[in-house]
Amino acid sequence: MPPEGDGAGDATRRVLHWMLIGTRGGPMRARILDLLRQEPQNAHRIAQRLEVQYRTVLHHLDVLVRNGLVIPVGEGYGREYFPSQWIAGHPQEFDGLLRQLGPGWRRAPRGEGGPPRP
């Protein structure tokens, strides 16, 4: 953890906790952030990999970008998304938040609107 008084780190930690733990969309945002930690991707690829609707991914990416947790690079359809420097630089803290979500955070929630499952 950063030393006491790291205001930017503390603020990011609080926002991330609220975005993942304190909101209904937290598990989906966790899935997106976890995927982006592996490699930057565009919204279409994220939707394919998570098996959810494209518009669902766009909504969550917009929330993550507005809160400084994801950085968009490029324009339009090919825009790639990267995790923030804080997320990339604090994997243990991020993993700790994922554990707080419980074991089901990796599954798509019911009614998420992804492709039908067999």
Helices and strands as residue ranges (DSSP letters): H 7-21, H 26-38, E 41-42, H 43-50, H 54-66, E 70-73, G 76-78, E 80-83, H 85-89, H 91-100, G 103-106
